[in-house]
């Protein structure tokens, strides 16, 4: 199950960006999130999903990319 919807809700809650205005494949920077805001959002994502995002994946720029990373981390944590 993709985490995209939850990420859209989270970015709306934190920054007031309407999910319908943020295409999942568009850079979050284009909607006004600077580097600091993106880092804060990644921390919020970790808290929300109770995960730790790998540093190599901290350069994601779109919600679609972030959803793939979150889903990958969550799948790795799920017992087989």
PDB file of N, CA, C and O in Angstrom:
ATOM      1  N   UNK A   1       0.848  -1.186   0.000  1.00  0.00           N
ATOM      2  CA  UNK A   1       0.000   0.000   0.000  1.00  0.00           C
ATOM      3  C   UNK A   1       0.887   1.241   0.000  1.00  0.00           C
ATOM      4  O   UNK A   1       1.798   1.368   0.819  1.00  0.00           O
ATOM      5  N   UNK A   2       0.616   2.131  -0.905  1.00  0.00           N
ATOM      6  CA  UNK A   2       1.436   3.334  -1.030  1.00  0.00           C
ATOM      7  C   UNK A   2       1.141   4.321   0.089  1.00  0.00           C
ATOM      8  O   UNK A   2       0.007   4.462   0.546  1.00  0.00           O
ATOM      9  N   UNK A   3       2.183   4.987   0.508  1.00  0.00           N
ATOM     10  CA  UNK A   3       2.059   5.992   1.562  1.00  0.00           C
ATOM     11  C   UNK A   3       1.785   7.380   0.997  1.00  0.00           C
ATOM     12  O   UNK A   3       1.762   8.352   1.752  1.00  0.00           O
ATOM     13  N   UNK A   4       1.576   7.497  -0.312  1.00  0.00           N
ATOM     14  CA  UNK A   4       1.432   8.797  -0.959  1.00  0.00           C
ATOM     15  C   UNK A   4       0.305   9.628  -0.354  1.00  0.00           C
ATOM     16  O   UNK A   4       0.496  10.813  -0.081  1.00  0.00           O
ATOM     17  N   UNK A   5      -0.851   9.036  -0.144  1.00  0.00           N
ATOM     18  CA  UNK A   5      -1.999   9.784   0.408  1.00  0.00           C
ATOM     19  C   UNK A   5      -1.664  10.336   1.789  1.00  0.00           C
ATOM     20  O   UNK A   5      -1.978  11.489   2.086  1.00  0.00           O
ATOM     21  N   UNK A   6      -1.035   9.532   2.629  1.00  0.00           N
ATOM     22  CA  UNK A   6      -0.660  10.003   3.959  1.00  0.00           C
ATOM     23  C   UNK A   6       0.362  11.130   3.884  1.00  0.00           C
ATOM     24  O   UNK A   6       0.318  12.068   4.679  1.00  0.00           O
ATOM     25  N   UNK A   7       1.287  11.037   2.924  1.00  0.00           N
ATOM     26  CA  UNK A   7       2.275  12.099   2.742  1.00  0.00           C
ATOM     27  C   UNK A   7       1.596  13.388   2.277  1.00  0.00           C
ATOM     28  O   UNK A   7       1.954  14.476   2.728  1.00  0.00           O
ATOM     29  N   UNK A   8       0.628  13.269   1.386  1.00  0.00           N
ATOM     30  CA  UNK A   8      -0.109  14.445   0.936  1.00  0.00           C
ATOM     31  C   UNK A   8      -0.856  15.089   2.104  1.00  0.00           C
ATOM     32  O   UNK A   8      -0.867  16.313   2.238  1.00  0.00           O
ATOM     33  N   UNK A   9      -1.475  14.273   2.940  1.00  0.00           N
ATOM     34  CA  UNK A   9      -2.178  14.800   4.113  1.00  0.00           C
ATOM     35  C   UNK A   9      -1.208  15.471   5.078  1.00  0.00           C
ATOM     36  O   UNK A   9      -1.516  16.516   5.650  1.00  0.00           O
ATOM     37  N   UNK A  10      -0.040  14.872   5.255  1.00  0.00           N
ATOM     38  CA  UNK A  10       0.955  15.407   6.177  1.00  0.00           C
ATOM     39  C   UNK A  10       1.506  16.749   5.695  1.00  0.00           C
ATOM     40  O   UNK A  10       1.674  17.670   6.494  1.00  0.00           O
ATOM     41  N   UNK A  11       1.783  16.865   4.413  1.00  0.00           N
ATOM     42  CA  UNK A  11       2.308  18.123   3.896  1.00  0.00           C
ATOM     43  C   UNK A  11       1.236  19.217   3.965  1.00  0.00           C
ATOM     44  O   UNK A  11       1.551  20.390   4.162  1.00  0.00           O
ATOM     45  N   UNK A  12      -0.009  18.831   3.804  1.00  0.00           N
ATOM     46  CA  UNK A  12      -1.111  19.795   3.955  1.00  0.00           C
ATOM     47  C   UNK A  12      -1.213  20.267   5.404  1.00  0.00           C
ATOM     48  O   UNK A  12      -1.357  21.459   5.674  1.00  0.00           O
ATOM     49  N   UNK A  13      -1.135  19.320   6.321  1.00  0.00           N
ATOM     50  CA  UNK A  13      -1.230  19.640   7.747  1.00  0.00           C
ATOM     51  C   UNK A  13      -0.081  20.556   8.192  1.00  0.00           C
ATOM     52  O   UNK A  13      -0.295  21.515   8.934  1.00  0.00           O
ATOM     53  N   UNK A  14       1.135  20.251   7.732  1.00  0.00           N
ATOM     54  CA  UNK A  14       2.310  20.985   8.175  1.00  0.00           C
ATOM     55  C   UNK A  14       2.514  22.327   7.486  1.00  0.00           C
ATOM     56  O   UNK A  14       2.949  23.292   8.115  1.00  0.00           O
ATOM     57  N   UNK A  15       2.201  22.390   6.200  1.00  0.00           N
ATOM     58  CA  UNK A  15       2.520  23.590   5.423  1.00  0.00           C
ATOM     59  C   UNK A  15       1.320  24.230   4.733  1.00  0.00           C
ATOM     60  O   UNK A  15       1.463  25.249   4.057  1.00  0.00           O
ATOM     61  N   UNK A  16       0.152  23.643   4.897  1.00  0.00           N
ATOM     62  CA  UNK A  16      -1.052  24.227   4.312  1.00  0.00           C
ATOM     63  C   UNK A  16      -1.131  24.104   2.802  1.00  0.00           C
ATOM     64  O   UNK A  16      -1.910  24.807   2.159  1.00  0.00           O
ATOM     65  N   UNK A  17      -0.327  23.210   2.229  1.00  0.00           N
ATOM     66  CA  UNK A  17      -0.354  23.012   0.783  1.00  0.00           C
ATOM     67  C   UNK A  17      -1.440  22.002   0.448  1.00  0.00           C
ATOM     68  O   UNK A  17      -1.395  20.852   0.885  1.00  0.00           O
ATOM     69  N   UNK A  18      -2.402  22.442  -0.320  1.00  0.00           N
ATOM     70  CA  UNK A  18      -3.500  21.567  -0.721  1.00  0.00           C
ATOM     71  C   UNK A  18      -2.949  20.445  -1.595  1.00  0.00           C
ATOM     72  O   UNK A  18      -2.255  20.712  -2.577  1.00  0.00           O
ATOM     73  N   UNK A  19      -3.248  19.192  -1.251  1.00  0.00           N
ATOM     74  CA  UNK A  19      -2.737  18.069  -2.045  1.00  0.00           C
ATOM     75  C   UNK A  19      -3.096  18.162  -3.527  1.00  0.00           C
ATOM     76  O   UNK A  19      -2.341  17.693  -4.378  1.00  0.00           O
ATOM     77  N   UNK A  20      -4.237  18.760  -3.838  1.00  0.00           N
ATOM     78  CA  UNK A  20      -4.623  18.883  -5.244  1.00  0.00           C
ATOM     79  C   UNK A  20      -3.730  19.869  -5.991  1.00  0.00           C
ATOM     80  O   UNK A  20      -3.685  19.854  -7.221  1.00  0.00           O
ATOM     81  N   UNK A  21      -3.019  20.726  -5.259  1.00  0.00           N
ATOM     82  CA  UNK A  21      -2.116  21.698  -5.875  1.00  0.00           C
ATOM     83  C   UNK A  21      -0.686  21.181  -5.969  1.00  0.00           C
ATOM     84  O   UNK A  21       0.173  21.845  -6.549  1.00  0.00           O
ATOM     85  N   UNK A  22      -0.419  20.009  -5.410  1.00  0.00           N
ATOM     86  CA  UNK A  22       0.936  19.471  -5.425  1.00  0.00           C
ATOM     87  C   UNK A  22       0.954  18.148  -6.167  1.00  0.00           C
ATOM     88  O   UNK A  22       0.620  17.101  -5.613  1.00  0.00           O
ATOM     89  N   UNK A  23       1.345  18.216  -7.418  1.00  0.00           N
ATOM     90  CA  UNK A  23       1.478  17.008  -8.229  1.00  0.00           C
ATOM     91  C   UNK A  23       2.555  16.135  -7.586  1.00  0.00           C
ATOM     92  O   UNK A  23       3.638  16.636  -7.285  1.00  0.00           O
ATOM     93  N   UNK A  24       2.293  14.857  -7.370  1.00  0.00           N
ATOM     94  CA  UNK A  24       3.272  13.985  -6.716  1.00  0.00           C
ATOM     95  C   UNK A  24       4.617  13.913  -7.428  1.00  0.00           C
ATOM     96  O   UNK A  24       5.624  13.561  -6.814  1.00  0.00           O
ATOM     97  N   UNK A  25       4.642  14.245  -8.725  1.00  0.00           N
ATOM     98  CA  UNK A  25       5.899  14.168  -9.468  1.00  0.00           C
ATOM     99  C   UNK A  25       6.562  15.533  -9.649  1.00  0.00           C
ATOM    100  O   UNK A  25       7.572  15.643 -10.344  1.00  0.00           O
ATOM    101  N   UNK A  26       6.004  16.568  -9.030  1.00  0.00           N
ATOM    102  CA  UNK A  26       6.567  17.911  -9.104  1.00  0.00           C
ATOM    103  C   UNK A  26       7.436  18.163  -7.880  1.00  0.00           C
ATOM    104  O   UNK A  26       7.122  17.708  -6.780  1.00  0.00           O
ATOM    105  N   UNK A  27       8.506  18.875  -8.073  1.00  0.00           N
ATOM    106  CA  UNK A  27       9.412  19.202  -6.974  1.00  0.00           C
ATOM    107  C   UNK A  27       8.669  19.926  -5.848  1.00  0.00           C
ATOM    108  O   UNK A  27       7.896  20.853  -6.090  1.00  0.00           O
ATOM    109  N   UNK A  28       8.916  19.488  -4.627  1.00  0.00           N
ATOM    110  CA  UNK A  28       8.309  20.167  -3.480  1.00  0.00           C
ATOM    111  C   UNK A  28       8.874  21.577  -3.333  1.00  0.00           C
ATOM    112  O   UNK A  28       8.222  22.448  -2.757  1.00  0.00           O
ATOM    113  N   UNK A  29      10.074  21.805  -3.846  1.00  0.00           N
ATOM    114  CA  UNK A  29      10.673  23.140  -3.807  1.00  0.00           C
ATOM    115  C   UNK A  29       9.868  24.135  -4.640  1.00  0.00           C
ATOM    116  O   UNK A  29       9.821  25.323  -4.319  1.00  0.00           O
ATOM    117  N   UNK A  30       9.241  23.654  -5.699  1.00  0.00           N
ATOM    118  CA  UNK A  30       8.431  24.530  -6.546  1.00  0.00           C
ATOM    119  C   UNK A  30       7.198  25.045  -5.815  1.00  0.00           C
ATOM    120  O   UNK A  30       6.595  26.032  -6.236  1.00  0.00           O
ATOM    121  N   UNK A  31       6.826  24.397  -4.742  1.00  0.00           N
ATOM    122  CA  UNK A  31       5.692  24.844  -3.936  1.00  0.00           C
ATOM    123  C   UNK A  31       6.151  25.655  -2.725  1.00  0.00           C
ATOM    124  O   UNK A  31       5.364  25.929  -1.820  1.00  0.00           O
ATOM    125  N   UNK A  32       7.428  26.036  -2.715  1.00  0.00           N
ATOM    126  CA  UNK A  32       7.893  26.947  -1.683  1.00  0.00           C
ATOM    127  C   UNK A  32       8.612  26.308  -0.511  1.00  0.00           C
ATOM    128  O   UNK A  32       8.971  27.010   0.434  1.00  0.00           O
ATOM    129  N   UNK A  33       8.833  25.018  -0.538  1.00  0.00           N
ATOM    130  CA  UNK A  33       9.563  24.383   0.552  1.00  0.00           C
ATOM    131  C   UNK A  33      11.064  24.524   0.291  1.00  0.00           C
ATOM    132  O   UNK A  33      11.591  23.975  -0.677  1.00  0.00           O
ATOM    133  N   UNK A  34      11.739  25.264   1.161  1.00  0.00           N
ATOM    134  CA  UNK A  34      13.185  25.410   1.014  1.00  0.00           C
ATOM    135  C   UNK A  34      13.873  24.202   1.644  1.00  0.00           C
ATOM    136  O   UNK A  34      13.211  23.285   2.130  1.00  0.00           O
ATOM    137  N   UNK A  35      15.197  24.207   1.632  1.00  0.00           N
ATOM    138  CA  UNK A  35      15.965  23.057   2.136  1.00  0.00           C
ATOM    139  C   UNK A  35      15.641  22.753   3.592  1.00  0.00           C
ATOM    140  O   UNK A  35      15.491  21.587   3.959  1.00  0.00           O
ATOM    141  N   UNK A  36      15.533  23.780   4.423  1.00  0.00           N
ATOM    142  CA  UNK A  36      15.226  23.572   5.836  1.00  0.00           C
ATOM    143  C   UNK A  36      13.830  22.974   6.009  1.00  0.00           C
ATOM    144  O   UNK A  36      13.640  22.048   6.798  1.00  0.00           O
ATOM    145  N   UNK A  37      12.872  23.499   5.282  1.00  0.00           N
ATOM    146  CA  UNK A  37      11.509  22.972   5.369  1.00  0.00           C
ATOM    147  C   UNK A  37      11.456  21.512   4.919  1.00  0.00           C
ATOM    148  O   UNK A  37      10.725  20.709   5.498  1.00  0.00           O
ATOM    149  N   UNK A  38      12.227  21.169   3.890  1.00  0.00           N
ATOM    150  CA  UNK A  38      12.255  19.774   3.432  1.00  0.00           C
ATOM    151  C   UNK A  38      12.851  18.854   4.490  1.00  0.00           C
ATOM    152  O   UNK A  38      12.357  17.747   4.704  1.00  0.00           O
ATOM    153  N   UNK A  39      13.908  19.309   5.150  1.00  0.00           N
ATOM    154  CA  UNK A  39      14.505  18.498   6.219  1.00  0.00           C
ATOM    155  C   UNK A  39      13.508  18.325   7.356  1.00  0.00           C
ATOM    156  O   UNK A  39      13.352  17.225   7.886  1.00  0.00           O
ATOM    157  N   UNK A  40      12.833  19.410   7.732  1.00  0.00           N
ATOM    158  CA  UNK A  40      11.815  19.322   8.790  1.00  0.00           C
ATOM    159  C   UNK A  40      10.693  18.370   8.372  1.00  0.00           C
ATOM    160  O   UNK A  40      10.183  17.605   9.192  1.00  0.00           O
ATOM    161  N   UNK A  41      10.315  18.422   7.107  1.00  0.00           N
ATOM    162  CA  UNK A  41       9.264  17.528   6.623  1.00  0.00           C
ATOM    163  C   UNK A  41       9.714  16.073   6.697  1.00  0.00           C
ATOM    164  O   UNK A  41       8.924  15.198   7.050  1.00  0.00           O
ATOM    165  N   UNK A  42      10.978  15.807   6.365  1.00  0.00           N
ATOM    166  CA  UNK A  42      11.486  14.440   6.463  1.00  0.00           C
ATOM    167  C   UNK A  42      11.453  13.940   7.904  1.00  0.00           C
ATOM    168  O   UNK A  42      11.139  12.775   8.147  1.00  0.00           O
ATOM    169  N   UNK A  43      11.773  14.812   8.860  1.00  0.00           N
ATOM    170  CA  UNK A  43      11.665  14.424  10.274  1.00  0.00           C
ATOM    171  C   UNK A  43      10.210  14.133  10.640  1.00  0.00           C
ATOM    172  O   UNK A  43       9.927  13.182  11.369  1.00  0.00           O
ATOM    173  N   UNK A  44       9.294  14.950  10.136  1.00  0.00           N
ATOM    174  CA  UNK A  44       7.870  14.721  10.399  1.00  0.00           C
ATOM    175  C   UNK A  44       7.414  13.398   9.801  1.00  0.00           C
ATOM    176  O   UNK A  44       6.606  12.684  10.396  1.00  0.00           O
ATOM    177  N   UNK A  45       7.935  13.075   8.623  1.00  0.00           N
ATOM    178  CA  UNK A  45       7.604  11.796   7.974  1.00  0.00           C
ATOM    179  C   UNK A  45       8.105  10.637   8.829  1.00  0.00           C
ATOM    180  O   UNK A  45       7.386   9.660   9.042  1.00  0.00           O
ATOM    181  N   UNK A  46       9.339  10.746   9.317  1.00  0.00           N
ATOM    182  CA  UNK A  46       9.881   9.693  10.177  1.00  0.00           C
ATOM    183  C   UNK A  46       9.025   9.517  11.423  1.00  0.00           C
ATOM    184  O   UNK A  46       8.732   8.389  11.820  1.00  0.00           O
ATOM    185  N   UNK A  47       8.625  10.612  12.036  1.00  0.00           N
ATOM    186  CA  UNK A  47       7.773  10.534  13.235  1.00  0.00           C
ATOM    187  C   UNK A  47       6.417   9.928  12.909  1.00  0.00           C
ATOM    188  O   UNK A  47       5.919   9.072  13.640  1.00  0.00           O
ATOM    189  N   UNK A  48       5.827  10.372  11.817  1.00  0.00           N
ATOM    190  CA  UNK A  48       4.489   9.907  11.440  1.00  0.00           C
ATOM    191  C   UNK A  48       4.460   8.400  11.166  1.00  0.00           C
ATOM    192  O   UNK A  48       3.548   7.699  11.606  1.00  0.00           O
ATOM    193  N   UNK A  49       5.461   7.913  10.440  1.00  0.00           N
ATOM    194  CA  UNK A  49       5.484   6.504  10.049  1.00  0.00           C
ATOM    195  C   UNK A  49       6.297   5.628  11.009  1.00  0.00           C
ATOM    196  O   UNK A  49       6.359   4.411  10.834  1.00  0.00           O
ATOM    197  N   UNK A  50       6.921   6.244  12.023  1.00  0.00           N
ATOM    198  CA  UNK A  50       7.758   5.509  12.984  1.00  0.00           C
ATOM    199  C   UNK A  50       8.859   4.732  12.269  1.00  0.00           C
ATOM    200  O   UNK A  50       9.058   3.538  12.493  1.00  0.00           O
ATOM    201  N   UNK A  51       9.571   5.458  11.394  1.00  0.00           N
ATOM    202  CA  UNK A  51      10.664   4.859  10.620  1.00  0.00           C
ATOM    203  C   UNK A  51      11.883   5.776  10.686  1.00  0.00           C
ATOM    204  O   UNK A  51      11.798   6.914  11.148  1.00  0.00           O
ATOM    205  N   UNK A  52      13.008   5.264  10.219  1.00  0.00           N
ATOM    206  CA  UNK A  52      14.210   6.061  10.029  1.00  0.00           C
ATOM    207  C   UNK A  52      14.551   6.007   8.542  1.00  0.00           C
ATOM    208  O   UNK A  52      14.795   4.937   7.984  1.00  0.00           O
ATOM    209  N   UNK A  53      14.562   7.168   7.918  1.00  0.00           N
ATOM    210  CA  UNK A  53      14.906   7.223   6.510  1.00  0.00           C
ATOM    211  C   UNK A  53      16.418   7.172   6.353  1.00  0.00           C
ATOM    212  O   UNK A  53      17.138   7.878   7.058  1.00  0.00           O
ATOM    213  N   UNK A  54      16.900   6.351   5.442  1.00  0.00           N
ATOM    214  CA  UNK A  54      18.346   6.283   5.203  1.00  0.00           C
ATOM    215  C   UNK A  54      18.855   7.618   4.655  1.00  0.00           C
ATOM    216  O   UNK A  54      18.153   8.289   3.899  1.00  0.00           O
ATOM    217  N   UNK A  55      20.063   7.995   5.035  1.00  0.00           N
ATOM    218  CA  UNK A  55      20.641   9.255   4.575  1.00  0.00           C
ATOM    219  C   UNK A  55      20.734   9.337   3.059  1.00  0.00           C
ATOM    220  O   UNK A  55      20.570  10.413   2.485  1.00  0.00           O
ATOM    221  N   UNK A  56      20.992   8.222   2.416  1.00  0.00           N
ATOM    222  CA  UNK A  56      21.121   8.240   0.954  1.00  0.00           C
ATOM    223  C   UNK A  56      19.814   8.619   0.280  1.00  0.00           C
ATOM    224  O   UNK A  56      19.818   9.060  -0.870  1.00  0.00           O
ATOM    225  N   UNK A  57      18.707   8.456   0.969  1.00  0.00           N
ATOM    226  CA  UNK A  57      17.406   8.789   0.399  1.00  0.00           C
ATOM    227  C   UNK A  57      16.907  10.155   0.848  1.00  0.00           C
ATOM    228  O   UNK A  57      15.757  10.508   0.588  1.00  0.00           O
ATOM    229  N   UNK A  58      17.751  10.921   1.513  1.00  0.00           N
ATOM    230  CA  UNK A  58      17.308  12.205   2.027  1.00  0.00           C
ATOM    231  C   UNK A  58      17.294  13.300   0.963  1.00  0.00           C
ATOM    232  O   UNK A  58      16.914  14.435   1.253  1.00  0.00           O
ATOM    233  N   UNK A  59      17.702  12.976  -0.257  1.00  0.00           N
ATOM    234  CA  UNK A  59      17.701  13.978  -1.309  1.00  0.00           C
ATOM    235  C   UNK A  59      16.487  13.861  -2.229  1.00  0.00           C
ATOM    236  O   UNK A  59      16.515  14.380  -3.345  1.00  0.00           O
ATOM    237  N   UNK A  60      15.437  13.199  -1.791  1.00  0.00           N
ATOM    238  CA  UNK A  60      14.220  13.095  -2.590  1.00  0.00           C
ATOM    239  C   UNK A  60      13.625  14.483  -2.766  1.00  0.00           C
ATOM    240  O   UNK A  60      13.741  15.336  -1.886  1.00  0.00           O
ATOM    241  N   UNK A  61      12.990  14.700  -3.904  1.00  0.00           N
ATOM    242  CA  UNK A  61      12.492  16.031  -4.210  1.00  0.00           C
ATOM    243  C   UNK A  61      10.994  16.069  -4.501  1.00  0.00           C
ATOM    244  O   UNK A  61      10.397  17.144  -4.550  1.00  0.00           O
ATOM    245  N   UNK A  62      10.388  14.900  -4.695  1.00  0.00           N
ATOM    246  CA  UNK A  62       8.957  14.854  -4.988  1.00  0.00           C
ATOM    247  C   UNK A  62       8.266  13.936  -3.986  1.00  0.00           C
ATOM    248  O   UNK A  62       8.899  13.090  -3.355  1.00  0.00           O
ATOM    249  N   UNK A  63       6.975  14.119  -3.856  1.00  0.00           N
ATOM    250  CA  UNK A  63       6.224  13.236  -2.962  1.00  0.00           C
ATOM    251  C   UNK A  63       6.211  11.807  -3.481  1.00  0.00           C
ATOM    252  O   UNK A  63       6.204  10.862  -2.692  1.00  0.00           O
ATOM    253  N   UNK A  64       6.207  11.639  -4.790  1.00  0.00           N
ATOM    254  CA  UNK A  64       6.223  10.289  -5.361  1.00  0.00           C
ATOM    255  C   UNK A  64       7.522   9.567  -4.997  1.00  0.00           C
ATOM    256  O   UNK A  64       7.501   8.394  -4.628  1.00  0.00           O
ATOM    257  N   UNK A  65       8.659  10.275  -5.104  1.00  0.00           N
ATOM    258  CA  UNK A  65       9.940   9.673  -4.715  1.00  0.00           C
ATOM    259  C   UNK A  65       9.946   9.345  -3.228  1.00  0.00           C
ATOM    260  O   UNK A  65      10.404   8.277  -2.821  1.00  0.00           O
ATOM    261  N   UNK A  66       9.441  10.260  -2.433  1.00  0.00           N
ATOM    262  CA  UNK A  66       9.411  10.045  -0.990  1.00  0.00           C
ATOM    263  C   UNK A  66       8.512   8.865  -0.634  1.00  0.00           C
ATOM    264  O   UNK A  66       8.845   8.075   0.249  1.00  0.00           O
ATOM    265  N   UNK A  67       7.384   8.743  -1.313  1.00  0.00           N
ATOM    266  CA  UNK A  67       6.475   7.620  -1.060  1.00  0.00           C
ATOM    267  C   UNK A  67       7.165   6.287  -1.355  1.00  0.00           C
ATOM    268  O   UNK A  67       6.984   5.319  -0.617  1.00  0.00           O
ATOM    269  N   UNK A  68       7.950   6.234  -2.427  1.00  0.00           N
ATOM    270  CA  UNK A  68       8.675   5.003  -2.750  1.00  0.00           C
ATOM    271  C   UNK A  68       9.674   4.647  -1.648  1.00  0.00           C
ATOM    272  O   UNK A  68       9.802   3.482  -1.271  1.00  0.00           O
ATOM    273  N   UNK A  69      10.378   5.652  -1.137  1.00  0.00           N
ATOM    274  CA  UNK A  69      11.355   5.413  -0.071  1.00  0.00           C
ATOM    275  C   UNK A  69      10.644   4.950   1.198  1.00  0.00           C
ATOM    276  O   UNK A  69      11.057   3.973   1.823  1.00  0.00           O
ATOM    277  N   UNK A  70       9.588   5.642   1.573  1.00  0.00           N
ATOM    278  CA  UNK A  70       8.840   5.280   2.781  1.00  0.00           C
ATOM    279  C   UNK A  70       8.293   3.863   2.655  1.00  0.00           C
ATOM    280  O   UNK A  70       8.393   3.071   3.592  1.00  0.00           O
ATOM    281  N   UNK A  71       7.722   3.546   1.509  1.00  0.00           N
ATOM    282  CA  UNK A  71       7.174   2.199   1.303  1.00  0.00           C
ATOM    283  C   UNK A  71       8.262   1.135   1.385  1.00  0.00           C
ATOM    284  O   UNK A  71       8.043   0.059   1.940  1.00  0.00           O
ATOM    285  N   UNK A  72       9.435   1.435   0.832  1.00  0.00           N
ATOM    286  CA  UNK A  72      10.559   0.492   0.869  1.00  0.00           C
ATOM    287  C   UNK A  72      11.010   0.249   2.317  1.00  0.00           C
ATOM    288  O   UNK A  72      11.232  -0.893   2.720  1.00  0.00           O
ATOM    289  N   UNK A  73      11.142   1.326   3.090  1.00  0.00           N
ATOM    290  CA  UNK A  73      11.572   1.199   4.479  1.00  0.00           C
ATOM    291  C   UNK A  73      10.527   0.446   5.296  1.00  0.00           C
ATOM    292  O   UNK A  73      10.864  -0.420   6.104  1.00  0.00           O
ATOM    293  N   UNK A  74       9.257   0.782   5.081  1.00  0.00           N
ATOM    294  CA  UNK A  74       8.192   0.101   5.828  1.00  0.00           C
ATOM    295  C   UNK A  74       8.135  -1.384   5.478  1.00  0.00           C
ATOM    296  O   UNK A  74       7.919  -2.219   6.357  1.00  0.00           O
ATOM    297  N   UNK A  75       8.327  -1.717   4.210  1.00  0.00           N
ATOM    298  CA  UNK A  75       8.306  -3.124   3.790  1.00  0.00           C
ATOM    299  C   UNK A  75       9.455  -3.897   4.425  1.00  0.00           C
ATOM    300  O   UNK A  75       9.302  -5.066   4.778  1.00  0.00           O
ATOM    301  N   UNK A  76      10.593  -3.250   4.567  1.00  0.00           N
ATOM    302  CA  UNK A  76      11.764  -3.900   5.171  1.00  0.00           C
ATOM    303  C   UNK A  76      11.549  -4.148   6.656  1.00  0.00           C
ATOM    304  O   UNK A  76      12.147  -5.063   7.222  1.00  0.00           O
ATOM    305  N   UNK A  77      10.708  -3.350   7.291  1.00  0.00           N
ATOM    306  CA  UNK A  77      10.448  -3.497   8.718  1.00  0.00           C
ATOM    307  C   UNK A  77       9.356  -4.513   9.005  1.00  0.00           C
ATOM    308  O   UNK A  77       9.242  -4.995  10.132  1.00  0.00           O
ATOM    309  N   UNK A  78       8.559  -4.843   8.014  1.00  0.00           N
ATOM    310  CA  UNK A  78       7.449  -5.772   8.197  1.00  0.00           C
ATOM    311  C   UNK A  78       7.986  -7.195   8.239  1.00  0.00           C
ATOM    312  O   UNK A  78       8.682  -7.623   7.318  1.00  0.00           O
ATOM    313  N   UNK A  79       7.667  -7.935   9.302  1.00  0.00           N
ATOM    314  CA  UNK A  79       8.130  -9.323   9.369  1.00  0.00           C
ATOM    315  C   UNK A  79       7.533 -10.151   8.230  1.00  0.00           C
ATOM    316  O   UNK A  79       6.363  -9.996   7.880  1.00  0.00           O
ATOM    317  N   UNK A  80       8.336 -11.007   7.674  1.00  0.00           N
ATOM    318  CA  UNK A  80       7.886 -11.834   6.538  1.00  0.00           C
ATOM    319  C   UNK A  80       6.940 -12.923   6.981  1.00  0.00           C
ATOM    320  O   UNK A  80       6.469 -13.705   6.155  1.00  0.00           O
TER     321      UNK A  80
END
